[in-house]
Amino acid sequence: MDDLVGALQRDGFNAKLRNRKTVVKLEGLSNFVSISKDIAADKYKIKTNDTALSILASFFLLFGLYGINQASGGNLLDFVLVTFSVLSFVIVILTELKVTKLRAAIDRLNRGTSA
């Protein structure tokens, strides 16, 4: 995993080793991305945790819109929930857009390790 961290840092990524996983902080407004080694397949796997954040943002959006609908205009908490959910969706989209370069680097490393 130290070789992976070194290779990613040479490619310009902010990568660190934590708990036998490589954690990459993408620039700007985005989530952390973790990379682990699948020993059986002898490949690196990328995990973005975007699914959990999207589900959480969906619930916040649902509850916020429900509160706005029920309270005839809503209160501040409902608007905060809707705003937070929209921000979370934007972060998920930005993370997926920024992780494409990282996926290309990991694919190149996977071809190098399995060859």
C-alpha positions, 0 to 999 in steps of 0.5 A: 500500500505504501507503493500505491500512496507513492504512485498516487502522490507522484501523479499529484493526488493528496493520498495518505495511508490510514488503517490499511487503506489509502485515503485520497482527498480530492481538491475542492468540494468533494468527499474523501475516497478510499482505496483498498486492495482486493487480495483475491482479484489482485486489484485496487478497489475505489470506494467513494461512499456516495451511495450512503450520502445520496440516500441521506440527502434524499431523506433530508430532501423528503423531510424538508419538502414535507415540512414546507408543505405541511407548515404552509410555507415551512420554518427555518429547519425545513429550508435548512434540510432542503439546502443541505440535501441540495448541497450534498447532491452537488458534493456527490456529483463533484466527487464523481466528476473528480474521481475519473482521473483517480480511476484512470490512475488506479486502472493503470496501476491495476494493469501494472500489478496484474501483468 
